[in-house]
Amino acid sequence: MKMNKLITIFCGVALLGVACDKEIRNIAPQTAKPIQQEFSREVNPVNINDEGFELLENLQGHWVGENLVMADNYEWFSFDYRPISESHIHGLFEGGTMGNLLTSFFVTDFKNTRTIMARNGGLLNGIYRCSYFVLDSVSTTNTESFYRLVDAVGGQRAMWMELKFTQDSLYFNAYTSRLGLLEPTRHMTFKAVNEDISMAQAAATTVQFPQNIPAWDFSNGFVQQNLYVNSGVDTASSATFLSQGAGDVFSLSVQSGDPFTIADHPYIGMLQVDVTRNPLIQNENLLIYLSRDPLTDNSGYFDVNNFNSILLFP
């Protein structure tokens, strides 16, 4: 098959294979108490001076696998987690003009505790949303490690995410409640292997990652009037900032009151691609793939052996 509508951008490295089991499963430790019908609103940060700091290092790498998002099963999905400061790591999983969605994990002080928080969100379909989570549970053994981060305002009752690392594999579940309107349900199950860690390690060397120093100061919590409040209630049930309308991710993030916007993230690059089209494909959609290795050979034919080197979900 000849390539006539594929743009590739790459930076070479070798790759491995993907092997993930299909079923959805509870990845919490066997000793953990089962999730109760009444989800807790409490937020009790884990002190990473005692445990949990290694989560940042465990996240590093190009994770490739499959993702079940609600009822849609994406048989190929990727998170490319690389450090962007001494104590901050991020994975962009959907970029470009259609949306800038990322999840980042960073060291901060919150509720008088040195802990790790996560930031998830961006711009999608004209709506800017960003939510904050705090590490509240850690369980490690010789063979695996488990971490849970809950909504920094509404606890498990609003949203939470959980990650389990076993050797070279990652299991990543996320649960949502429409910002506290409904009972929380599973939103995403990502299961993947670490295809490559060299780019993450190069970034870590550049920014001297990981260090136990705050990447952002949340010691005073959030500005309450900036938090999104559901219709019909008086106070926010989630650590979420939201805005919508005309504008890009930069302007809408400011309108939302988000204290830590994409513009504040260090070492995130911007890429502009200008395309001169052949008249035969003037009205066709174009997909841009970012990859470590070239996706076509010198004659323009696909090289299927390099497909797992794509760095983010197209």
Buried (B, 14 or more C-beta within 10 A) or exposed (E): EEBEEBEBBBEEBEBEEBEBEEEEEBBBBEEBEEBEEEBBBEBBBBBBEEBBBBBBEBBBBBBBBBBBBEEEEBEBBBBBBBBBBBBBBBBBBBBBEEBBBBBBBBBBBBEEBBBBBBBBBBBBEEBBBBBBBBBBBBBBEEEBBBBBBBBBBBBBBBBBBBBBBEEBBBBBBBBBBBBBEEEBEBBBBBBBBBBBBEBBBEBBEEBEBBBEEBBBEBEEEBEEEEBBBBEEEEEBBBBBBBBBEEBEBEBBBEBBBBBBBBEEBEEBEEEEEEEEEEEEEEEEEEEBBBBBBBBBEEEEEBEEEBBBBBBBBE
